[in-house]
Amino acid sequence: RYEKREDFAVVMQPFFRNTLLPLDSNGKPDLSFFAADCFHFSLRGYAEMAMALWNNMLEPVGEKQTYNNFTHDRSKLKCPNPEKPFLSTPRNSGFRSSDLVLEKTEPSVPYWAVIVAALAGVLVGSL
């Protein structure tokens, strides 16, 4: 829809696609990344996600990192450079609008499986 526009772009930022649960030194989930409900992120978790999103926006399309390693290392934060001072889009990443092929992918989990899992979770939680 927007691929021919020069003043607007929509770019998928896949930094969370292959992220694994952060572990502590004992190999157990590191709860410092999560809020008290163990579902939402804590301030530390949101900081990690914000850094991963920022880095993804600066990486060229087709070369974006698809995971977050939860290192809590501020030196991994990327900065724009003189060669590429802008956020990366298909157009400025070397894709011309005619060369950009958007492939349609099937979801890896059928929609009904999500509904069944949600209902099972509610049932187990209520028991």
C-alpha positions, 0 to 999 in steps of 0.5 A: 500500500505504501511502497511507492510513497517517498514520504512514508514507510511501514517497516516490520521490526522483528526484534522480538520474533526469536527472543528467548526467556532471559535466564539468571546465573542459575538457569532459571527465568530472570524475574528482574525483567518482569513485573509482579504479575510475571506477564508484563515487563518491568522497567528493566524489561521495557528498557531492553525492548526499547533498545532492541526496537531502536537498533532494529529501526537503524538496521537495514531491511533484510538485515534486522536482528530477530532476537533480543539477548537481554544483556543489560549492556548499554554499549549495544545501543546503535547510533546513526552514522554519517553514511546512514543517518536515517531510520532504515526503510526498504527504499533507503536499504537498497530495495527499489519499490519494483524489487520489493517482494512482500511474501505472504506467510502462513501463521505458524500456529492455526488460529483455532489453537490459540483459542483452545489454549486460551480457554484451557488456560482460563479453565486451569486458572479457575480450578 
